Amino acid sequence: MIACYCRVSSKSQKNDSQRAEIRRWLKGHDIEADAVTWFEDKESAKSLERPALAAMQEAIFSGNVKTVVVWKLDRISRNLQDGINLLAGWCDRGVRVVSVTQQIDMSGAVGRMVASVMFGLAEIELEYRRERQAAGIRVAQGKGVYQGRKKGTTKAKPARARELQEQGLTTSEIATVLGVSARTVFRYLVAVGEKE
């Protein structure tokens, strides 16, 4: 079986462009749709705790998956150590990993080496983005333009945090779903409790 893995960082994002590129690769290699299983996450790549990734891992460990196809390696992980460990485990099991936009086809020792370089670049890119954002905020603060987020505003509604809690999700799971920190989830839940 061929596993096609797509990931976007939030529920509001779509993975249509990733699917289109992967389908183009599959078609170019005469791979039929019934030979493919799609795994899709809407979670950050900072953690490997993602439902679809876990399901794909299970299929790999059981020997059902022989090839993993991704749009880009950073869809799997943006953390160098996590990404290398994950791919090393796959390569050790004889799994072929294909990144269609980066035109990388890896397996074995060479695959692990190439993957380590690519994951390293993804981690550097993420760090540069954070540095640029912080620098931009400092400049804006110096000009008196940026005041930070206004007190009382939220990235997601506190009521949604309560709904997810009532569905049995843990604080860390709620944080992942809402794209906020666990500390923010606690604030949301306290805020909702005070209004009741």
N, C-alpha and C positions, 0 to 999 in steps of 0.2 A: 504494500500500500504506500502511496505517496501522501504525505501530510503537507498541506499548504497552510502556513501560519500568517495571520494578519493581526496587527495591533494598532490601535489608536489610543491616545492618552486620556480621553474623556468620553462620556456618554454622548455628548453633542457632536463629536467628530464622526466622519464617515471614512470607511476604508475602501471606497469604490475605486480609487486610482491604484491602490495596492492590488486589489483583486484583478483589475484589468491587465496590469503588467504581468501578473502571475499567470493569468489565463493565456496571454499572448505567448509566454514561454512554454506552457503546456502544449498549446496548439503547434508551436514550432518544433516540438519534440514528439509529435504524434501521440500524445498521452490522452487517453479517453477519460471522460468525466467520471465514469464509474470506478476508475482506478484511484480516485483522489478523495481525500477527506479534508474538509476545511475546519480549521481551528481559529476562532476569532476572539480576541480580548479587547476590552475597552478599559484599560488600566495603564498606569504609569509603568515604565520599564525600569524604574529604580529598584523594584523588588521582583523576585521570581515567583512570588505567591500570586499567581493569576489562574483562574479556573480553566481556561482553554489550554494554557501552557501545561498545567498539571495533567490534563486529560491526554494531551499529546505525549508528554513524558511517559505516562502509563502505557500508551500504545507502543512507544519506542522500546521500553523495558520488556514488554511482553513479546517483542519480536515482530509485531504487526507492521511497523513502519520501517521502511528501508531507505527512504529519501525524504528530506525536509526541504521545502521550497519556501523562501521568504522574499519579500520585496527588497529588503535591505537588512543587514545584520543588526542594526540598532533596534529593529522591531522585536528582537529576542531579548536584548539587554543593552543598557547604556552604562553598565558597570563592567569594567575590564575583568576583574576577578570572577564575577558571576558568569559572565559570557564565556570566558575561556574554560571554566570548569564544566559548564553545561555542554559546550561543543566538544570538549575533550572526551566527556562521557559518551556522547553520541558517536564520535569517530572511533572510540574503542569498541563500540558495538557494531562497527562496520556500516554505520548510517552515513549516507551521502548528504551533504548540506549544500544547497544552491541559493545564492543571493542573486536574483535576476537583474536588478538595476546596477549592481556593482560588478556583474559578470564574473562572479566567483563560483567555482564548483570545487568543493573541498571534501576530502576524506583522508583518514590516516594522519601521519605526522606532519606532512606538508599542509594539510588542511588546518591543523591546530596552530601551526606557525602563522599562516595567513590570517586566521581568525583572531589571533592575539593582537596582531598589528591593527586590524580593522576595529576591534573593540577598543583598543587604546585610543585610536583616533576619535571614536564616538564619545569616549569619556572626556577627551581634551576639548572637543567641540562643545559639550555640555558645560564644562567648566568655563570656557571662554564666554559662552552666552551669559552665564551668571555674572561674570566679571564685568561684561559690557552693560548689563542691566544695573548693577551696583554703581558703576561709574556714571551712567546716565542719571540715576537718582541723585548722586552727589552733586552733579552739575546743576540739575534742576533745583535742588535744595539751596545751593549757593546763590542762584538767581531769585530765590523766593517763590518759585513756581510750584514746586512739589511739596505738598504737606503730608503725604502719606494717605492711607485710606482713612476716610472720616470715621470717627468713633461711632460704633453702632451699626456700621454697614457690614454685610457679610457676603461671602462668595456664593453661598448657598443658603437656602432657607432653613432656619432652625427646626421648623416643623417637619421637614423632610428627614432630619436626623432622628427625630422621635419616631416617625413612621418606620424607618429602617430598624430602630431598636426594638420596636414592637414586633417586627418580623423575625426577630431572633439574631440579628447581626451583632457582632462584637463592636466595641469602640474602634478598634483598628480597621475592621472591615468597613464600617461606616465612613471612617476617614478616607479610605481608599475610594469608595464610591463617590463621595462628595468632592474629592480632590483637595482636602484640607488636612491639617494636622490633628492628631488625637486630642491635643489640648483644645483646639477649636471645637471639636465635637463635644467635649465636656461642657464648654461654654454654651454651645447651642442647647444642649439638654437642660442645663440649669436655667437658661433663658425661657425655654418652653415651660418648664416646671413652675417658674415664677408667675407666668401668665395664667396658669390654670387655677 
